[in-house]
């Protein structure tokens, strides 16, 4: 479980570095906010995965000739 948190914090670090300089005093806060946003997005994707997969399957089936 710790490696998941570590990966999220590393990804948050990467995303925050795109928008905030690493020398900035608020970089750790922005890094944590980015990691938290990524974590919430991942949980939402996993929670709604059956619905999302069904919608994609329906979109693919619509394009097939009958």
FILUMGU-157368 format. One line per 2 residues: number of its first residue (from 1); for each residue z, x, y of N, C-alpha, C, O. Coordinates in steps of 0.2 Angstrom, whole numbers, plus 2048, in hexadecimal, padded with zeros to 3 digits. Atoms other than C-alpha are relative to their C-alpha. Layout:
<bapas>
NUM> Z:X:Y:Z:X:Y:Z:X:Y:Z:X:Y; ...
</bapas>
This chain:
<bapas>
1> 800:804:7FA:800:800:800:800:804:806:7FD:802:80B; 800:7FB:7FA:803:80F:80C:7FA:802:802:7F8:803:807
3> 806:7FD:7FF:7F2:815:80A:7FB:7FB:804:7F7:7FD:808; 804:805:7FD:7EB:804:810:802:801:808:7FE:800:80C
5> 7FD:7FF:7F9:7F6:806:820:7FD:806:803:7FB:806:809; 803:7F9:7FE:7F0:818:822:7F9:7FF:802:7F7:802:807
7> 807:801:7FF:7DE:813:821:7FF:7FC:806:7FA:7FD:80A; 801:804:7FA:7E0:805:82E:802:804:806:7FF:803:80B
9> 7FE:7FC:7FA:7E9:811:83A:7FB:805:801:7F9:806:807; 806:7FB:7FE:7DB:81E:838:7FA:7FC:803:7F7:7FF:808
11> 806:804:7FD:7CE:810:83B:802:7FE:807:7FD:7FE:80B; 7FE:802:7F9:7D8:80A:84A:7FF:806:805:7FE:805:80A
13> 800:7FA:7FC:7D9:81C:850:7F8:801:802:7F7:803:808; 807:7FE:7FE:7C6:81E:84F:7FD:7FA:805:7FA:7FC:80A
15> 803:805:7FB:7C2:80D:858:803:801:807:800:800:80C; 7FD:7FF:7FA:7CF:810:865:7FD:807:804:7FC:807:80A
17> 803:7FA:7FD:7C7:822:868:7F9:7FE:804:7F7:802:808; 806:802:7FD:7B7:819:86D:801:7FD:807:7FC:7FE:80B
19> 7FF:803:7FA:7BF:810:87B:805:803:805:805:802:80B; 7FA:7FD:7FC:7CE:81A:881:800:808:7FE:7FF:80A:7F8
21> 800:7F9:801:7CF:82D:883:807:802:7FC:80C:7FF:7FD; 7FA:7FE:804:7DB:835:876:806:803:804:80B:803:802
23> 7FB:7FD:7FB:7E4:83E:885:804:7FA:803:809:7FC:806; 7FC:805:7FC:7E9:82D:88C:807:7FE:7FE:808:7FF:7F7
25> 7F9:801:802:7FB:828:88C:800:7F9:7FC:805:7F9:7F7; 7FF:806:803:7F7:817:885:7FB:800:7F9:7FA:7FB:7F6
27> 804:800:806:7EC:81D:876:803:7FE:7FA:800:7FA:7F6; 7FD:802:806:7F9:81B:869:801:7F8:7FF:800:7F5:7FA
29> 800:807:800:7FB:809:86E:7F9:7FC:7FF:7F9:7F8:7FB; 806:803:801:7E9:805:86F:7FD:801:7F9:7FA:7FD:7F6
31> 801:7FE:807:7E7:80E:85E:803:7FA:7FB:800:7F8:7F7; 7FC:805:804:7F4:802:857:7FD:7F9:801:7FC:7F5:7FC
33> 803:806:7FF:7EC:7F3:85F:7F9:7FF:7FC:7F8:7FA:7F9; 806:800:803:7DB:7F7:858:801:800:7F8:7FE:7FC:7F5
35> 7FE:801:807:7E3:7FA:846:802:7F9:7FE:800:7F7:7F9; 7FD:807:802:7EC:7E9:847:7FA:7FB:800:7FA:7F7:7FC
37> 806:804:800:7DB:7E1:84C:7FC:800:7FA:7FA:7FC:7F7; 804:7FF:806:7D2:7E9:83E:804:7FD:7FA:801:7FA:7F5
39> 7FC:803:805:7E1:7E3:832:7FF:7F9:800:7FE:7F6:7FA; 801:808:800:7E0:7D1:838:7F9:7FE:7FE:7F9:7F9:7FB
41> 807:802:802:7CD:7D1:836:7FF:800:7F9:7FC:7FC:7F6; 801:800:807:7CE:7D7:825:804:7FB:7FC:801:7F8:7F7
43> 7FC:805:803:7DC:7CB:820:7FC:7F9:801:7FC:7F5:7FC; 804:807:7FF:7D1:7BC:828:7FA:800:7FB:7F9:7FB:7F9
45> 806:800:805:7C2:7C2:81E:802:7FF:7F9:7FE:7FB:7F6; 7FE:802:807:7CB:7C2:80E:803:7F9:7FF:801:7F6:7FA
47> 7FD:806:801:7D4:7B2:811:7FA:7FA:800:7FA:7F5:7FD; 806:805:800:7C3:7A9:815:7FA:802:7FC:7F5:7FF:7FD
49> 806:7FE:804:7B8:7B2:809:7FD:7FB:7FC:7F7:7FB:7FC; 803:806:803:7B5:7A3:7FE:7FB:7FC:804:7F5:7FB:802
51> 804:804:7FC:7AE:799:80C:7FA:804:803:7F5:802:803; 806:7FB:7FE:7A4:7A8:813:7FB:801:7FB:7F5:801:7FC
53> 805:7FE:806:79C:7AC:802:7FC:7F9:7FF:7F6:7FA:7FE; 804:806:801:798:799:800:7FB:7FF:805:7F5:7FD:804
55> 804:801:7FB:790:798:811:7FA:805:7FF:7F4:803:800; 806:7FB:801:785:7A8:80D:7FC:7FE:7FA:7F6:7FE:7FB
57> 804:802:806:780:7A1:7FC:7FC:7FA:802:7F6:7FA:800; 804:806:7FE:77B:791:804:7FA:802:805:7F5:7FF:804
59> 805:7FE:7FC:771:79A:811:7FA:804:7FC:7F4:803:7FE; 805:7FD:804:768:7A4:804:7FC:7FB:7FC:7F6:7FC:7FB
61> 804:805:804:764:795:7F9:7FC:7FB:805:7F7:7F9:802; 804:804:7FC:75D:78C:808:7F9:803:801:7F4:800:801
63> 806:7FD:7FF:750:799:80A:7FB:801:7FA:7F5:802:7FB; 804:800:806:74A:798:7F8:7FB:7FA:800:7FE:7F5:802
65> 804:806:801:73B:78D:7F5:802:7FC:7FA:804:7FE:7F5; 7FE:804:805:73E:77E:7EB:7FB:7FE:7FB:7FC:7FA:7F7
</bapas>
